[in-house]
Amino acid sequence: MPTEEITSGKFAFGLDQSVAITASGECARVIGRAEHLNSENSYLLRYCAADGRATESWWGESALCAT
């Protein structure tokens, strides 16, 4: 069964952009992005967690804000 490719090309945040994790206020740098058919865009972030650990983790677009 053929599928139609849908490409929005619209990410709220760019690569290497500074963002904040809304729930914690932690500042991060976008190091990767992913778009999905059935969920919001995701961003791989690199940041220093509140406990001091260097961390990389995927976050949904709705959990982030620009800084």
N, C-alpha and C positions, 0 to 999 in steps of 0.2 A: 504494500500500500504506500503510495507516494506521500511524502510529507512536505509541507511548505516551510521553508526556512524563514524565520522571523528574526531580523536583526535590528534591535533598537539603537545600538551604538551610543546609548545614553547612560553614562555613569555619573553619579553625583560628585565623585571624588576622583582626582587624577593620581597617577603613579607618582610617588615621592612627595605627595601632598601631606601636610600636617593636618591631623584630625584629632578630635577628643572623643573618648568613649563616654557617652552621655551619663550612664549610670554611676560611673566612678570618678569622672573628671580627668582620668589618665590621658596624657598626650601621647600620640603615636604617629608613625610615618607609614603611609600606604606603600607596601612593597609588592602587592599582587591584587588582581581583581578577577572576579568570575561572574558570569551572568547565567541564569538558570531559566528554564521554561516555566516552571511552576512555583517559583519562590523569588524573593527579592535578590538583588545583586549582593554579592559578598566581597569582602575586602580582607586580604591578608595584611595584618598590621604587625609592626615591630615596635616595641615600647618597653619601658622600664615599669614593671608592675609596682603597685603600692608597697609591696614587701621588699622591693629592691631587686628582684630577679629580672634579668633580661628575658623577654618573652616574644614569641611570634604566635599569633592566633588569628583564626578567621572570625570575622564579625559581620553581621547583617547591616545593610545600609541604614535601616531605621534606628540602629543603636549608636550611630555616629553623628557628629556635627563638625563642621569646618572650624578651624582655628585661625 
